[in-house]
Amino acid sequence: MSIWKSGLIGPQGPTGPTGATGATGSTGATGATGPTGSTGPSGALVTDSGGVVPNAKIWSGTATTDSNGAFSVNYSIAGFTQAPIVQATVIGPNATVSGARNASLSAPPTTTTAQGIVTAASGAVLGLLPIQLVGAGVVVHVTATGK
């Protein structure tokens, strides 16, 4: 004779201990490579008769003439290792044939400085336009290019 009665359920027993962690699964496939990003700016590209000048530098600034029409610039911050090519252009009004001003270098440029003068026509004498130095306050734009 059995003492088991059908339909009777006893209380739930305590939870058993947690089992050991299983092995890690295999790594999935690597995803596709994303698109290449755009290339950043390359800076100034300087060329000469031989092609692209490697490690070229460009310095640009202004100077103002003194009372003798002279100007000088210091571009040492550019770090030129050879004397650069220097160009000077007068900025200002009165750009007529008789009132035009011209900038000229008065000495060969060095790796750190350049100096020059600004001249202007002083009036027609027998059809010629003699020149004279301008006074103080004329602005000159200077660009030095080199390496």
For each residue, the residues with C-beta under 8 A, 3 or more apart:
1:
2:
3:
4:
5: 8
6:
7:
8: 5
9:
10:
11:
12:
13:
14:
15:
16:
17:
18:
19:
20:
21:
22:
23:
24:
25:
26:
27:
28:
29:
30:
31:
32:
33:
34:
35:
36:
37:
38:
39: 42
40:
41:
42: 39 45
43:
44: 56 58
45: 42 52 56
46: 52 53 56 58 145
47: 51 52 53
48: 51 53
49:
50: 53
51: 47 48
52: 45 46 47
53: 46 47 48 50 56 147
54: 147
55: 147
56: 44 45 46 53 145 146 147
57: 78 79 80 84 145 146 147
58: 44 46 78 143 144 145
59: 75 77 78 80 84 143 144 145
60: 141 142 143 144
61: 73 75 141 142
62: 91 139 140 141 142
63: 71 72 73 139 140 142
64: 71 136 137 138 139 140
65: 68 69 70 71 117 118 134 135 136 137 138 140
66: 69 70 71 136
67: 135 136
68: 65 117 133
69: 65 66 117 118 119 133 134 135 138
70: 65 66 106 115 116 117 133
71: 63 64 65 66 88 103 115 116 117 118 138 140 142
72: 63 113 114 115 116
73: 61 63 113 114 115 142 144
74: 112 113
75: 59 61 78 80 84 112 113 114 142 144
76: 79 111 112 113
77: 59
78: 57 58 59 75 84 144
79: 57 76
80: 57 59 75 83 84 111 112 144 146 147
81: 111 147
82: 111 146 147
83: 80 108 109 110 111 146
84: 57 59 75 78 80 109 111 144 145 146 147
85: 109 144 145 146
86: 105 109 114 142 143 144
87: 142 143 145
88: 71 103 104 105 114 116 140 141 142
89: 103 140 141 142
90: 101 102 103 118 138 139 140 141
91: 62 139 140 141
92: 95 101 138 139
93:
94: 99 100 101
95: 92 99 100
96: 99 100
97: 100 121 129
98: 121 123 124 129
99: 94 95 96 120 121
100: 94 95 96 97 120 121
101: 90 92 94 118 119 120 134 138
102: 90 118 119 120 131
103: 71 88 89 90 116 117 118 140
104: 88 116 117 118 119
105: 86 88 108 109 114 115 116
106: 70 115 116 117
107: 114 115
108: 83 105
109: 83 84 85 86 105 113 114 144
110: 83 113 114
111: 76 80 81 82 83 84
112: 74 75 76 80
113: 72 73 74 75 76 109 110
114: 72 73 75 86 88 105 107 109 110 142 144
115: 70 71 72 73 105 106 107
116: 70 71 72 88 103 104 105 106 140
117: 65 68 69 70 71 103 104 106 133
118: 65 69 71 90 101 102 103 104 133 134 138 140
119: 69 101 102 104 131 132 133 134
120: 99 100 101 102 131 132 133 134
121: 97 98 99 100 124 129 130 131 132
122: 129 130 131 132
123: 98 129 130
124: 98 121 127 128 129
125: 128 130
126:
127: 124
128: 124 125
129: 97 98 121 122 123 124
130: 121 122 123 125
131: 102 119 120 121 122
132: 119 120 121 122
133: 68 69 70 117 118 119 120
134: 65 69 101 118 119 120 138
135: 65 67 69 138
136: 64 65 66 67
137: 64 65
138: 64 65 69 71 90 92 101 118 134 135
139: 62 63 64 90 91 92
140: 62 63 64 65 71 88 89 90 91 103 116 118
141: 60 61 62 88 89 90 91
142: 60 61 62 63 71 73 75 86 87 88 89 114
143: 58 59 60 86 87
144: 58 59 60 73 75 78 80 84 85 86 109 114
145: 46 56 57 58 59 84 85 87
146: 56 57 80 82 83 84 85
147: 53 54 55 56 57 80 81 82 84
